[in-house]
Amino acid sequence: MPAIKKMSVVQLTMLTAVNMLGSGIVLLPTKLAEVGGISILSWLVTATGSLALAYAFARCGMLSRKTGGMGGYAEYTFGKAGNYITNYTYGLSLLIANVAISITAVGYIQTLFDIKLDSLQVGLATIALLWITTFANFGGASITGKIGAVTVWGVIAPVVLVSTIGWFWFDSSTYAAGWNPHDRSWFDAAGASVAITLWAFLGLESACANGDAVENPEKNVPIAVLGGTLGAAVIYIVSTNVIAGIVDNAALVSSTAPFGLVFAKMFNPAIGNLVMGLMVLACIGSLLGWQFTVAQVFKSSADTGYFLPIFAKANKHGVPIISMLILLAIQTALGLLTISPDLSKQFDTLVNLAVVTNLVPYILSMATLMTLQSISNVPPGKAMITNIVAGIATAYSYLALYSSGAQALMLGGVATIVGYTLFGFVNTRLIRLEALNNSVPTQTVAAQHIVGQLIPVNDLSAGATHNRTLEVTP
């Protein structure tokens, strides 16, 4: 049987960058214009934090022997409750993020077709788009996944174009006039847009999922993840700052389709409309894929006992329709509850909440690195370097939490506490499943959960594959 050809480090780097260059940037120039060109300081802070997160996730992926991504990482330190809350908050973050993507598409549609929707109409259009993209997945994700893989270039191509040829239209006086319209201090400006810039990098943790598909993963996965993240950061920073030198600040702040606006100014309104159309298609393609992905995240967690069984039910095509409908109902409520007279403000509310809930699994994953390195017998010098990087990533995560605002922190905190409440129901099912799998009485497993938990840990020293048991007592 011929060996499977694996990706080179360059191919994986490109794949990582493309995975991050999605619909998250579509409304960013408008949001950053609210702060001004000085928001580049936020980009530099976020780029540094994202690189630290990317490297730490690459190390987690190389050391962990548990499935489930971030949930598996968290379980090494925080046990089953850590695995559960990581999956719960991550799934919730994706759920919220999709509503924000839908709002982005509605904003571009308004400008493309020159229509003005009131706040209720924007909310209803957002919900309608979510319903359409959910129902389109009922037959399976094979076609919608391929659509998303093509339409994402409707975002990537304009962003790369404006980053390269946009300099021919760049006016330094326009850029200078919008540098700091609100006279913010450098410190205030550096933190003002951290949450919205992190929004563009959400999903960087998924870049580590292709470790088995690349040659020499121990060396090449960290290189590809760092290179891809750095490449995405450069494109993000360059494109948004070029736009700030082409379109004046006031026009950017009031636009719901900033990339259409800049291409209309660079070329003509017809080209601007074409770009807006491409970006609408990209957002819809992204939604098609992500609506299915969110349901699959909940289904896979339900399959392993971490979520309620109803999320695991699927039809003959493997589509978790009941789960999709439950999640769609939650998104519908979010779309109605966050209605705002200003589409941009509604987008802000959802993005900040998505960032807060996504940072919970990030922070838990960073905290587990010390445990992972200890049980993997990583040399102290190398472990210290990784722990320092994880510390930087954690500090950045807390800064992003703070910059998300009091409302997002409060709502995100409540949502996380609700998750822990639900875990009370889930844990009883976990105990029954564990007892069934090990052919022991339920009371025995419950007692272990209370008095002392037996956690199987892979002995990774010298490439060993056998398991040892670590006794953990309260």
Salt bridges, closest charged atoms under 4 A:
GLU34 OE2 - LYS31 NZ 2.83
GLU75 OE2 - LYS66 NZ 3.92
GLU75 OE2 - LYS80 NZ 3.96
ASP188 OD2 - ARG184 NH1 3.18
GLU218 OE2 - ARG59 NH1 3.18
GLU218 OE2 - LYS382 NZ 3.76
ASP303 OD2 - LYS299 NZ 3.00
ASP348 OD2 - LYS31 NZ 2.92
GLU434 OE1 - HIS449 NE2 3.24
ASP459 OD2 - HIS466 NE2 3.55
